Amino acid sequence: MIASIIIGVAIFGYAAWALVKFINKSKKGKCAACDLKNSCSSQCHLPPQG
């Protein structure tokens, strides 16, 4: 019984942590949250056209 509670809390805790991490990354924008932003050669660093 206690093991089931601990496992349940661990699963829901990890899910909450992953959700918060995802939301925080999505608020930063595509390139700011990218792990490769310093070595990426995509168009993210250019100012918007138009």
N, C-alpha and C positions, 0 to 999 in steps of 0.2 A: 504494500500500500504506500509506504513512504517513498519507496524507490520510484513508483509510478508518478508520484507528485514531483519529485526532484527531476525526473526525466521530462515531464510535461513543462515544468518551469524553464528548464534549459532550452527546450525546443522553442517555446514561445518567446523567451528572452532573445535567442539568436534571431528569430524571425523579426522581432521588433528592431533589433540593432541593424539588421540588413536593410529593413525598410527605411529607417532614419538615414542610414548611409546613402542609399539610393536617392532619397529626396534631396539631401544636401548636395549631392553631385549634380542632380538635374537642375538645381537652382543656379549653379555656377555657370552652366552652359556647356556646350559640347566640347570645346577645346580646353577650357579652363580646368575641367575635371579630368581630362585625359592623362593617363600615366606617361604617355610619350610626348607630352606637349613641348618639351625642350628639344627633342630631336625629330619632330614631325615635319614633313615637308608639304603638308596640306595647305589649303587656302585660308585657314582660320585666322592667321595673323594679319591678313590684308584688311583694309577698311572696306566697308560695304560699298558696292557699286550702285550708282543710280541716284 
